Amino acid sequence: MNLNIVLFEPEIPQNTGNIARTCVLTNSKLHLIKPLGFSLDEKHLKRAGLDYWQYLDMEIHESYEAFKEKYKNGTFYFSTTKGSKLYTEVQYNENDFIIFGKESAGLPEYIRNSNDGALIRVPMLQTSTRSLNLSNTVAIVAYEAMRQMSFPNMK
């Protein structure tokens, strides 16, 4: 395994399906923190992930607190539009956790406030729109982490 991609309360099945596909192709583990905004049996989720589901390493967590307790010794980065560091300004290592917030609201304030030094962001124009699509953001950050690790086991 190279990375841990963590989705905090994901809401849109197509995004999660696309992210699952990215995880398979980067040998990353996908973590989903409940509540989920969809059923794992939903056809849109399956369609977006195509035939990659059988190869996906996925873990589902009942809450953020349960997730953090299980991986209390992990290195965590939190992707948010409110991050002070660019995603390219941190050094990623194998087995790090990169946490992404839900589509409608991002990461809640209590998570951002308790992890201030580990908040990262993808730069974008300041407009009336909120942010990039979640699956695009995950791909951008995951591939930067893979690049820093010299694309382990990837052709």
PyMOL CGO cylinders between C-alpha atoms (Angstrom):
from pymol import cmd
from pymol.cgo import CYLINDER

trace = [
    CYLINDER, 0.00, 0.00, 0.00, 1.23, 3.48, -0.81, 0.3, 1, 1, 1, 1, 1, 1,
    CYLINDER, 1.23, 3.48, -0.81, -1.27, 5.95, 0.68, 0.3, 1, 1, 1, 1, 1, 1,
    CYLINDER, -1.27, 5.95, 0.68, -4.46, 6.09, 2.66, 0.3, 1, 1, 1, 1, 1, 1,
    CYLINDER, -4.46, 6.09, 2.66, -7.17, 8.21, 1.04, 0.3, 1, 1, 1, 1, 1, 1,
    CYLINDER, -7.17, 8.21, 1.04, -9.84, 9.13, 3.58, 0.3, 1, 1, 1, 1, 1, 1,
    CYLINDER, -9.84, 9.13, 3.58, -13.27, 10.51, 2.70, 0.3, 1, 1, 1, 1, 1, 1,
    CYLINDER, -13.27, 10.51, 2.70, -15.05, 12.19, 5.60, 0.3, 1, 1, 1, 1, 1, 1,
    CYLINDER, -15.05, 12.19, 5.60, -18.80, 11.65, 5.20, 0.3, 1, 1, 1, 1, 1, 1,
    CYLINDER, -18.80, 11.65, 5.20, -18.85, 11.50, 1.37, 0.3, 1, 1, 1, 1, 1, 1,
    CYLINDER, -18.85, 11.50, 1.37, -22.17, 12.44, -0.22, 0.3, 1, 1, 1, 1, 1, 1,
    CYLINDER, -22.17, 12.44, -0.22, -21.96, 11.81, -3.96, 0.3, 1, 1, 1, 1, 1, 1,
    CYLINDER, -21.96, 11.81, -3.96, -21.62, 8.21, -5.12, 0.3, 1, 1, 1, 1, 1, 1,
    CYLINDER, -21.62, 8.21, -5.12, -20.05, 9.09, -8.48, 0.3, 1, 1, 1, 1, 1, 1,
    CYLINDER, -20.05, 9.09, -8.48, -17.22, 10.94, -6.73, 0.3, 1, 1, 1, 1, 1, 1,
    CYLINDER, -17.22, 10.94, -6.73, -16.55, 8.02, -4.42, 0.3, 1, 1, 1, 1, 1, 1,
    CYLINDER, -16.55, 8.02, -4.42, -16.58, 5.64, -7.39, 0.3, 1, 1, 1, 1, 1, 1,
    CYLINDER, -16.58, 5.64, -7.39, -14.05, 7.78, -9.25, 0.3, 1, 1, 1, 1, 1, 1,
    CYLINDER, -14.05, 7.78, -9.25, -11.89, 8.03, -6.14, 0.3, 1, 1, 1, 1, 1, 1,
    CYLINDER, -11.89, 8.03, -6.14, -12.05, 4.26, -5.68, 0.3, 1, 1, 1, 1, 1, 1,
    CYLINDER, -12.05, 4.26, -5.68, -10.71, 3.86, -9.20, 0.3, 1, 1, 1, 1, 1, 1,
    CYLINDER, -10.71, 3.86, -9.20, -7.85, 6.29, -8.43, 0.3, 1, 1, 1, 1, 1, 1,
    CYLINDER, -7.85, 6.29, -8.43, -7.07, 4.31, -5.27, 0.3, 1, 1, 1, 1, 1, 1,
    CYLINDER, -7.07, 4.31, -5.27, -6.85, 1.04, -7.17, 0.3, 1, 1, 1, 1, 1, 1,
    CYLINDER, -6.85, 1.04, -7.17, -4.51, 2.53, -9.78, 0.3, 1, 1, 1, 1, 1, 1,
    CYLINDER, -4.51, 2.53, -9.78, -2.23, 4.11, -7.15, 0.3, 1, 1, 1, 1, 1, 1,
    CYLINDER, -2.23, 4.11, -7.15, -2.29, 1.12, -4.77, 0.3, 1, 1, 1, 1, 1, 1,
    CYLINDER, -2.29, 1.12, -4.77, -3.89, 3.28, -2.09, 0.3, 1, 1, 1, 1, 1, 1,
    CYLINDER, -3.89, 3.28, -2.09, -6.36, 2.22, 0.56, 0.3, 1, 1, 1, 1, 1, 1,
    CYLINDER, -6.36, 2.22, 0.56, -9.72, 3.99, 0.60, 0.3, 1, 1, 1, 1, 1, 1,
    CYLINDER, -9.72, 3.99, 0.60, -11.25, 4.82, 3.98, 0.3, 1, 1, 1, 1, 1, 1,
    CYLINDER, -11.25, 4.82, 3.98, -14.87, 5.98, 4.21, 0.3, 1, 1, 1, 1, 1, 1,
    CYLINDER, -14.87, 5.98, 4.21, -16.04, 7.69, 7.40, 0.3, 1, 1, 1, 1, 1, 1,
    CYLINDER, -16.04, 7.69, 7.40, -19.77, 7.42, 8.11, 0.3, 1, 1, 1, 1, 1, 1,
    CYLINDER, -19.77, 7.42, 8.11, -22.38, 8.62, 7.68, 0.3, 1, 1, 1, 1, 1, 1,
    CYLINDER, -22.38, 8.62, 7.68, -22.30, 8.08, 3.94, 0.3, 1, 1, 1, 1, 1, 1,
    CYLINDER, -22.30, 8.08, 3.94, -24.69, 10.02, 1.71, 0.3, 1, 1, 1, 1, 1, 1,
    CYLINDER, -24.69, 10.02, 1.71, -25.43, 6.91, -0.35, 0.3, 1, 1, 1, 1, 1, 1,
    CYLINDER, -25.43, 6.91, -0.35, -25.60, 3.14, -0.22, 0.3, 1, 1, 1, 1, 1, 1,
    CYLINDER, -25.60, 3.14, -0.22, -22.52, 1.15, -1.18, 0.3, 1, 1, 1, 1, 1, 1,
    CYLINDER, -22.52, 1.15, -1.18, -24.84, -0.85, -3.43, 0.3, 1, 1, 1, 1, 1, 1,
    CYLINDER, -24.84, -0.85, -3.43, -25.88, 2.24, -5.40, 0.3, 1, 1, 1, 1, 1, 1,
    CYLINDER, -25.88, 2.24, -5.40, -25.62, 1.82, -9.16, 0.3, 1, 1, 1, 1, 1, 1,
    CYLINDER, -25.62, 1.82, -9.16, -23.99, 5.24, -9.67, 0.3, 1, 1, 1, 1, 1, 1,
    CYLINDER, -23.99, 5.24, -9.67, -21.21, 4.26, -7.27, 0.3, 1, 1, 1, 1, 1, 1,
    CYLINDER, -21.21, 4.26, -7.27, -20.62, 0.98, -9.07, 0.3, 1, 1, 1, 1, 1, 1,
    CYLINDER, -20.62, 0.98, -9.07, -20.75, 2.58, -12.52, 0.3, 1, 1, 1, 1, 1, 1,
    CYLINDER, -20.75, 2.58, -12.52, -18.20, 5.26, -11.62, 0.3, 1, 1, 1, 1, 1, 1,
    CYLINDER, -18.20, 5.26, -11.62, -15.81, 2.63, -10.24, 0.3, 1, 1, 1, 1, 1, 1,
    CYLINDER, -15.81, 2.63, -10.24, -16.31, 0.43, -13.30, 0.3, 1, 1, 1, 1, 1, 1,
    CYLINDER, -16.31, 0.43, -13.30, -14.88, -3.03, -12.80, 0.3, 1, 1, 1, 1, 1, 1,
    CYLINDER, -14.88, -3.03, -12.80, -12.26, -1.88, -10.28, 0.3, 1, 1, 1, 1, 1, 1,
    CYLINDER, -12.26, -1.88, -10.28, -14.23, -2.70, -7.12, 0.3, 1, 1, 1, 1, 1, 1,
    CYLINDER, -14.23, -2.70, -7.12, -12.82, -6.21, -6.84, 0.3, 1, 1, 1, 1, 1, 1,
    CYLINDER, -12.82, -6.21, -6.84, -9.31, -4.73, -6.58, 0.3, 1, 1, 1, 1, 1, 1,
    CYLINDER, -9.31, -4.73, -6.58, -10.11, -2.00, -4.07, 0.3, 1, 1, 1, 1, 1, 1,
    CYLINDER, -10.11, -2.00, -4.07, -8.71, -2.10, -0.54, 0.3, 1, 1, 1, 1, 1, 1,
    CYLINDER, -8.71, -2.10, -0.54, -11.44, -0.30, 1.41, 0.3, 1, 1, 1, 1, 1, 1,
    CYLINDER, -11.44, -0.30, 1.41, -12.27, 0.19, 5.06, 0.3, 1, 1, 1, 1, 1, 1,
    CYLINDER, -12.27, 0.19, 5.06, -15.40, 1.79, 6.51, 0.3, 1, 1, 1, 1, 1, 1,
    CYLINDER, -15.40, 1.79, 6.51, -15.32, 3.63, 9.83, 0.3, 1, 1, 1, 1, 1, 1,
    CYLINDER, -15.32, 3.63, 9.83, -18.33, 4.36, 12.03, 0.3, 1, 1, 1, 1, 1, 1,
    CYLINDER, -18.33, 4.36, 12.03, -17.06, 7.83, 13.01, 0.3, 1, 1, 1, 1, 1, 1,
    CYLINDER, -17.06, 7.83, 13.01, -14.11, 10.20, 12.72, 0.3, 1, 1, 1, 1, 1, 1,
    CYLINDER, -14.11, 10.20, 12.72, -13.24, 9.49, 16.34, 0.3, 1, 1, 1, 1, 1, 1,
    CYLINDER, -13.24, 9.49, 16.34, -13.16, 5.71, 15.74, 0.3, 1, 1, 1, 1, 1, 1,
    CYLINDER, -13.16, 5.71, 15.74, -10.97, 6.22, 12.67, 0.3, 1, 1, 1, 1, 1, 1,
    CYLINDER, -10.97, 6.22, 12.67, -8.49, 8.46, 14.56, 0.3, 1, 1, 1, 1, 1, 1,
    CYLINDER, -8.49, 8.46, 14.56, -8.35, 6.04, 17.49, 0.3, 1, 1, 1, 1, 1, 1,
    CYLINDER, -8.35, 6.04, 17.49, -7.57, 3.10, 15.22, 0.3, 1, 1, 1, 1, 1, 1,
    CYLINDER, -7.57, 3.10, 15.22, -4.78, 4.97, 13.44, 0.3, 1, 1, 1, 1, 1, 1,
    CYLINDER, -4.78, 4.97, 13.44, -3.59, 7.20, 16.29, 0.3, 1, 1, 1, 1, 1, 1,
    CYLINDER, -3.59, 7.20, 16.29, 0.07, 6.81, 15.27, 0.3, 1, 1, 1, 1, 1, 1,
    CYLINDER, 0.07, 6.81, 15.27, -0.51, 7.75, 11.64, 0.3, 1, 1, 1, 1, 1, 1,
    CYLINDER, -0.51, 7.75, 11.64, 0.66, 10.86, 9.80, 0.3, 1, 1, 1, 1, 1, 1,
    CYLINDER, 0.66, 10.86, 9.80, -2.35, 12.87, 8.66, 0.3, 1, 1, 1, 1, 1, 1,
    CYLINDER, -2.35, 12.87, 8.66, -2.88, 15.65, 6.14, 0.3, 1, 1, 1, 1, 1, 1,
    CYLINDER, -2.88, 15.65, 6.14, -6.22, 17.40, 5.78, 0.3, 1, 1, 1, 1, 1, 1,
    CYLINDER, -6.22, 17.40, 5.78, -7.21, 18.77, 2.38, 0.3, 1, 1, 1, 1, 1, 1,
    CYLINDER, -7.21, 18.77, 2.38, -9.28, 21.93, 2.72, 0.3, 1, 1, 1, 1, 1, 1,
    CYLINDER, -9.28, 21.93, 2.72, -9.74, 25.21, 0.87, 0.3, 1, 1, 1, 1, 1, 1,
    CYLINDER, -9.74, 25.21, 0.87, -8.82, 26.79, 4.23, 0.3, 1, 1, 1, 1, 1, 1,
    CYLINDER, -8.82, 26.79, 4.23, -5.37, 25.15, 4.37, 0.3, 1, 1, 1, 1, 1, 1,
    CYLINDER, -5.37, 25.15, 4.37, -2.33, 27.34, 4.89, 0.3, 1, 1, 1, 1, 1, 1,
    CYLINDER, -2.33, 27.34, 4.89, 0.13, 25.07, 3.03, 0.3, 1, 1, 1, 1, 1, 1,
    CYLINDER, 0.13, 25.07, 3.03, -0.04, 24.09, -0.60, 0.3, 1, 1, 1, 1, 1, 1,
    CYLINDER, -0.04, 24.09, -0.60, -0.37, 20.35, -1.17, 0.3, 1, 1, 1, 1, 1, 1,
    CYLINDER, -0.37, 20.35, -1.17, 3.08, 20.46, -2.80, 0.3, 1, 1, 1, 1, 1, 1,
    CYLINDER, 3.08, 20.46, -2.80, 4.74, 21.94, 0.31, 0.3, 1, 1, 1, 1, 1, 1,
    CYLINDER, 4.74, 21.94, 0.31, 4.57, 18.81, 2.47, 0.3, 1, 1, 1, 1, 1, 1,
    CYLINDER, 4.57, 18.81, 2.47, 6.64, 15.64, 2.24, 0.3, 1, 1, 1, 1, 1, 1,
    CYLINDER, 6.64, 15.64, 2.24, 4.42, 12.60, 1.75, 0.3, 1, 1, 1, 1, 1, 1,
    CYLINDER, 4.42, 12.60, 1.75, 5.56, 9.17, 2.80, 0.3, 1, 1, 1, 1, 1, 1,
    CYLINDER, 5.56, 9.17, 2.80, 4.24, 5.69, 2.33, 0.3, 1, 1, 1, 1, 1, 1,
    CYLINDER, 4.24, 5.69, 2.33, 1.18, 4.93, 4.48, 0.3, 1, 1, 1, 1, 1, 1,
    CYLINDER, 1.18, 4.93, 4.48, 0.36, 8.60, 5.18, 0.3, 1, 1, 1, 1, 1, 1,
    CYLINDER, 0.36, 8.60, 5.18, -3.32, 9.51, 5.47, 0.3, 1, 1, 1, 1, 1, 1,
    CYLINDER, -3.32, 9.51, 5.47, -4.82, 12.29, 3.36, 0.3, 1, 1, 1, 1, 1, 1,
    CYLINDER, -4.82, 12.29, 3.36, -8.28, 13.28, 4.56, 0.3, 1, 1, 1, 1, 1, 1,
    CYLINDER, -8.28, 13.28, 4.56, -10.86, 15.00, 2.35, 0.3, 1, 1, 1, 1, 1, 1,
    CYLINDER, -10.86, 15.00, 2.35, -14.13, 16.56, 3.51, 0.3, 1, 1, 1, 1, 1, 1,
    CYLINDER, -14.13, 16.56, 3.51, -17.64, 16.06, 2.25, 0.3, 1, 1, 1, 1, 1, 1,
    CYLINDER, -17.64, 16.06, 2.25, -18.69, 17.70, -0.99, 0.3, 1, 1, 1, 1, 1, 1,
    CYLINDER, -18.69, 17.70, -0.99, -21.21, 20.18, 0.44, 0.3, 1, 1, 1, 1, 1, 1,
    CYLINDER, -21.21, 20.18, 0.44, -19.23, 21.48, 3.42, 0.3, 1, 1, 1, 1, 1, 1,
    CYLINDER, -19.23, 21.48, 3.42, -15.64, 20.22, 3.40, 0.3, 1, 1, 1, 1, 1, 1,
    CYLINDER, -15.64, 20.22, 3.40, -14.05, 19.32, 6.71, 0.3, 1, 1, 1, 1, 1, 1,
    CYLINDER, -14.05, 19.32, 6.71, -15.80, 20.57, 9.83, 0.3, 1, 1, 1, 1, 1, 1,
    CYLINDER, -15.80, 20.57, 9.83, -14.26, 23.35, 11.88, 0.3, 1, 1, 1, 1, 1, 1,
    CYLINDER, -14.26, 23.35, 11.88, -13.46, 21.07, 14.86, 0.3, 1, 1, 1, 1, 1, 1,
    CYLINDER, -13.46, 21.07, 14.86, -11.26, 18.88, 12.64, 0.3, 1, 1, 1, 1, 1, 1,
    CYLINDER, -11.26, 18.88, 12.64, -9.56, 21.85, 11.00, 0.3, 1, 1, 1, 1, 1, 1,
    CYLINDER, -9.56, 21.85, 11.00, -8.94, 23.58, 14.33, 0.3, 1, 1, 1, 1, 1, 1,
    CYLINDER, -8.94, 23.58, 14.33, -7.37, 20.51, 15.95, 0.3, 1, 1, 1, 1, 1, 1,
    CYLINDER, -7.37, 20.51, 15.95, -5.07, 19.84, 12.97, 0.3, 1, 1, 1, 1, 1, 1,
    CYLINDER, -5.07, 19.84, 12.97, -4.05, 23.36, 11.97, 0.3, 1, 1, 1, 1, 1, 1,
    CYLINDER, -4.05, 23.36, 11.97, -0.43, 22.48, 11.11, 0.3, 1, 1, 1, 1, 1, 1,
    CYLINDER, -0.43, 22.48, 11.11, -1.49, 19.68, 8.75, 0.3, 1, 1, 1, 1, 1, 1,
    CYLINDER, -1.49, 19.68, 8.75, -4.02, 21.55, 6.59, 0.3, 1, 1, 1, 1, 1, 1,
    CYLINDER, -4.02, 21.55, 6.59, -3.17, 21.49, 2.89, 0.3, 1, 1, 1, 1, 1, 1,
    CYLINDER, -3.17, 21.49, 2.89, -4.88, 23.05, -0.12, 0.3, 1, 1, 1, 1, 1, 1,
    CYLINDER, -4.88, 23.05, -0.12, -4.88, 22.92, -3.88, 0.3, 1, 1, 1, 1, 1, 1,
    CYLINDER, -4.88, 22.92, -3.88, -4.51, 26.47, -5.23, 0.3, 1, 1, 1, 1, 1, 1,
    CYLINDER, -4.51, 26.47, -5.23, -7.32, 27.88, -7.35, 0.3, 1, 1, 1, 1, 1, 1,
    CYLINDER, -7.32, 27.88, -7.35, -8.71, 31.21, -8.43, 0.3, 1, 1, 1, 1, 1, 1,
    CYLINDER, -8.71, 31.21, -8.43, -10.76, 33.03, -5.84, 0.3, 1, 1, 1, 1, 1, 1,
    CYLINDER, -10.76, 33.03, -5.84, -14.18, 33.26, -7.49, 0.3, 1, 1, 1, 1, 1, 1,
    CYLINDER, -14.18, 33.26, -7.49, -17.77, 32.87, -6.46, 0.3, 1, 1, 1, 1, 1, 1,
    CYLINDER, -17.77, 32.87, -6.46, -17.45, 29.10, -6.94, 0.3, 1, 1, 1, 1, 1, 1,
    CYLINDER, -17.45, 29.10, -6.94, -16.42, 26.97, -3.99, 0.3, 1, 1, 1, 1, 1, 1,
    CYLINDER, -16.42, 26.97, -3.99, -13.77, 24.51, -5.12, 0.3, 1, 1, 1, 1, 1, 1,
    CYLINDER, -13.77, 24.51, -5.12, -12.67, 21.77, -7.47, 0.3, 1, 1, 1, 1, 1, 1,
    CYLINDER, -12.67, 21.77, -7.47, -14.66, 18.55, -7.65, 0.3, 1, 1, 1, 1, 1, 1,
    CYLINDER, -14.66, 18.55, -7.65, -13.70, 16.18, -4.83, 0.3, 1, 1, 1, 1, 1, 1,
    CYLINDER, -13.70, 16.18, -4.83, -12.56, 13.35, -7.12, 0.3, 1, 1, 1, 1, 1, 1,
    CYLINDER, -12.56, 13.35, -7.12, -10.34, 15.77, -9.07, 0.3, 1, 1, 1, 1, 1, 1,
    CYLINDER, -10.34, 15.77, -9.07, -8.79, 17.09, -5.86, 0.3, 1, 1, 1, 1, 1, 1,
    CYLINDER, -8.79, 17.09, -5.86, -8.08, 13.58, -4.60, 0.3, 1, 1, 1, 1, 1, 1,
    CYLINDER, -8.08, 13.58, -4.60, -6.38, 12.69, -7.90, 0.3, 1, 1, 1, 1, 1, 1,
    CYLINDER, -6.38, 12.69, -7.90, -4.25, 15.86, -7.87, 0.3, 1, 1, 1, 1, 1, 1,
    CYLINDER, -4.25, 15.86, -7.87, -3.02, 15.33, -4.31, 0.3, 1, 1, 1, 1, 1, 1,
    CYLINDER, -3.02, 15.33, -4.31, -2.58, 11.55, -4.62, 0.3, 1, 1, 1, 1, 1, 1,
    CYLINDER, -2.58, 11.55, -4.62, -0.46, 11.87, -7.73, 0.3, 1, 1, 1, 1, 1, 1,
    CYLINDER, -0.46, 11.87, -7.73, 1.72, 14.54, -6.11, 0.3, 1, 1, 1, 1, 1, 1,
    CYLINDER, 1.72, 14.54, -6.11, 2.30, 12.13, -3.23, 0.3, 1, 1, 1, 1, 1, 1,
    CYLINDER, 2.30, 12.13, -3.23, 3.08, 9.33, -5.72, 0.3, 1, 1, 1, 1, 1, 1,
    CYLINDER, 3.08, 9.33, -5.72, 5.50, 11.63, -7.59, 0.3, 1, 1, 1, 1, 1, 1,
    CYLINDER, 5.50, 11.63, -7.59, 7.32, 12.47, -4.37, 0.3, 1, 1, 1, 1, 1, 1,
    CYLINDER, 7.32, 12.47, -4.37, 7.67, 8.75, -3.64, 0.3, 1, 1, 1, 1, 1, 1,
    CYLINDER, 7.67, 8.75, -3.64, 8.95, 8.13, -7.22, 0.3, 1, 1, 1, 1, 1, 1,
    CYLINDER, 8.95, 8.13, -7.22, 5.72, 6.40, -8.27, 0.3, 1, 1, 1, 1, 1, 1,
    CYLINDER, 5.72, 6.40, -8.27, 6.26, 3.19, -6.25, 0.3, 1, 1, 1, 1, 1, 1,
    CYLINDER, 6.26, 3.19, -6.25, 5.37, 0.01, -8.16, 0.3, 1, 1, 1, 1, 1, 1,
    CYLINDER, 5.37, 0.01, -8.16, 3.83, 2.10, -10.93, 0.3, 1, 1, 1, 1, 1, 1,
    CYLINDER, 3.83, 2.10, -10.93, 4.79, 1.96, -14.62, 0.3, 1, 1, 1, 1, 1, 1,
]
cmd.load_cgo(trace, "trace")
